[in-house]
Amino acid sequence: MAAGKPTLKKQYAALPITLVDGEMQVLLVTSRGTRRWIIPKGQPESKLKPHQLAAKEAWEEAGLIGQVRPRSIGSYLSEKRLLDGTVEPCLVKVFVMDVERQLDDWPERHQRETRWLSPAQAAMKVTEGGLVEILLSLAAPRIG
């Protein structure tokens, strides 16, 4: 590794989906600091598998209950802003979450907004290019 090159931190994210009148909807949440639209994600924890961590983050950040698929559908690069203002580059692995319901109350309810959108609408709200691509791949019509 080249000197001075930052180490990529890992994060695991849930991409919450549901069907409304036969149309896929995805849930975005706002980040606590900059209020950007993102998907629920967090740092690895030794006792949790990546998809289990994604499920935990979806519950904490958006009150979501459901099944997270154990296989990642992709990853993207993100930047995590630390309290001291520095930025850490992160590789975020994404796991689809089939949402069964959203609770009325959850740990970070008063710290974040949530919004259900079509994948194409969600792609226009997020800023990370790799996440835009993942969302657009969900919006693309399936052939075959």
N, C-alpha and C positions, 0 to 999 in steps of 0.2 A: 504494500500500500504506500502511496506517495506521502511524503512528509506534509503535514498540515492539512491533509484531506480529511474532512469530518467523517466519522463513522456513522453509517446509516442505522438509526434506531428502528426497531420493529414496533408496529402497532397492528391490532386486529380490529376489523370493523364489521358491523352488521349492515347489510343492505336490506332494510325492511320492505317487504312487498305484501300486497293483498289484492284481491280482485273486487272491484266495485262495478256492478252491472256488466260483468264480463270483461272489463277493462282493467289492466294492471295499473296499480298506484304504488308509489314508493314514498317513504317517509324521510324527510330531511329535518334536522335539528339545527339550531344556531349554536355556534361556539360561544363559550362563556365570555371570552375576552373581546374578540373583534366582532362578534355577532354575525360572522359569515355563515352561510348555509353549508352544512357538512352532513355526513352520516355518523351515527354513534360509533365511537372507536376508543381504544385504550391500550395501555402498555401491557405486555405479557405478564402473567402471574404464574408462578411455578406450579401451583396446584390445579390450574385450569388449562385444558387444551385450547388451541386458538379459537375454535368455533364456540366453545363454552364461554370464553372471555367476551367474544362478540355478543353473545346472548346477555351476559351480565351488563355490558355497557348499554345495550338497547333498553334494558329495564331501568337502569339508573338514569339515563339521559332522556328517555322518552316514554317510560312506563309500558313498554311493549312486552307481551307474553306471546310465545310461539315457539316454533322449532327452527333452529339454525342448522343449515345443511353443513356437514363436516368437511366438504371439499370447497376450497377457495375458487371463486370464479375469475379471479384476477387480482392485480395489485396496482397501486399508483404511488407516486411520490408526493409527499406533503411536507409542510413545515410546521413544527410545533414551536410556538412562541413561549419561552419560559418567563417566569416571574421577573427575572432580572433584565428582560428585554432581548436576550440572545435568542437565536433561532436554531433549532436542531432539525436537520433533514431526517425524514422518516419514510420507511417503506411500509405502506399500509396494505395488508392482505384483506380482501373483501370476501365475506361469507353471506350468502342469501339467507334471509330470515323470513319464513312463512308466518306472518303475523296472525294470531288468533284473536287478540283483542288488545286495546290500549286502555290501561287503568285510568281512573280519575285522579289518582294521586301517585307520585313517585318521588324518589330522593331529590332530583334536580329540576322538579317542575317549575319552581319560581326563578330558575337561573337560565332557562332556555325556552325558545319557542319551538313548536313542532308544526309541520305542515305536510299533508298528503298531496302529492302531485303526480301527474303522468310522468313516465321516465323522461320524455322530451322536455317537459316543463322543468323538471328537476335539473336536467343537464344545463339549462339556461341560467340556473341560480347558483350552481357551484363554481368554484374558481380553479380547482385542480384539474389540469388537462386530462390526466389519466382517469379520474373519476367521471369526467364528462364522457369519455369514450365508453366506460363501463355502462353508464346510464343509457347512452345512445344505442349500445348493443342490445339492451332490453327493449328499446323502443322500436328497433328494426323488425319488420315483419318476418315471421318464420317461414322458410320455404321448405317444402318437403313433408 
